[in-house]
């Protein structure tokens, strides 16, 4: 898997995970990638800094953290701070997917294969597949993106 920083013509920036660079190119060419903010499908790669691992040795040699003289405030678990923003982003993503793609329900794996092998019209679809079906699709080289699907609040 490869991570790209993407942007739309309005300069909204967002991340996208792809199987490889050619998977990104195919999806971008078919306009299957959309900005989660403005829904534009004119997407390009944005510059991003590479992540370089410094290895275990560098972490062991790092200077120890300074001792705090006053009592520290209790840490806020990362899950508590990230959850509301993540839930909002996932909900916005769900809105975009539902607006621009066809819900094929439990037939997702079958329809994804039909599209991949040219037996069905190329289009954006979404639906459900079990973990084994999802793994098989990815192993076949079929471009899919498993997503956590937030439930709608009534």
C-alpha positions, 0 to 999 in steps of 0.5 A: 500500500502507498499513501499519497497526499492529494489535492483538488483545484480548490487546494483542499488537501487529503490523503489517499491509500492505494495498492500502488502508484498505477492504482492511483493513476487508473482511479484518477483517470476514471475520476473515481477519486473525489475531494471529501470537501467539495466533491471535485473529481479533478484530483492531483498529487500534492507534494508531501514530505517522505517518512524516513525511519530512523531505526531502533538505534536512534530511538535508544540514543535519544536524550531522556525526557526532562523531569517536570517540576510541577505535577503534569495534567492528566493526559487526554487519551488520543482516542477521545480527541481524535474520535469526533473529528474522525467520525465527522470525516467518515460521515462526510466520506459516506455522504460523498460515496452515497451521492456518487456511487451505486449501492450493490449491497451484498453483491459487492464482490461479484459486481467488483469482479464484473467491472474489473474484468469488463463484464459490467459497466465501469462505475463507482460502487459500494456495498458489503463483503466479508473479510475473505471476499475482500482479501480475495479481491485485493489479491486479484488486483481489483482496486477496492478500498475497505472503509469503516462505515459509520451508522447514521444518527436518527 
